[in-house]
């Protein structure tokens, strides 16, 4: 494998491990077994687990946020929320993983500061986007934010994150669909 391919494979597998096991649930040994390289090779690309986790969060965040920002801005607010809900459905994958940042939020006390800040930024970006959509939905009379789109967005985002946990626990996506429906008029 060339250097870029090894680095990309390490990041991809690290994201999957973070989404299924959390920050404290895997080691460089686990990653080396998956990618087929020595742990010293991982240290070449990512000197510390903090470096690896931060890069994984940043890459994941950039990917998710670019997908969110690609949602048609001219679409009605309730349709934007539908597309956002489908994004969460893709995150579940085969049913054994949750949002990388949601999983890391559970590990918050043991996360390095830079990783914690990256996770917080991801949450805030999602909440800000949802607040705009909820405000539009209220204006279009299709969504109900109770007149407080920022607070409703935080509630909605927490519900989405929690629904991913429940979907994983019960091996069903139904709970995810229930979340978005709770804000419809």
Secondary structure, 3 states (H helix, E strand, C coil): CCHHHHHHHHHHHHHHHHHHHCHHHCCHHHHHHHHCCCHHHHHHHCCCHHHHHHHHHHHHHHHHHHHHHCCCCCCCHHHHHHHHHHHHHHHHCCCCCCCHHHHHHHCHHHCCHHHHHHHHHHHHHHHHHHHHHHHHHHHHCCECCCCCHHHHHHHHHHHHHHHHHHHHHHCCCHHHHHHHHCCEC
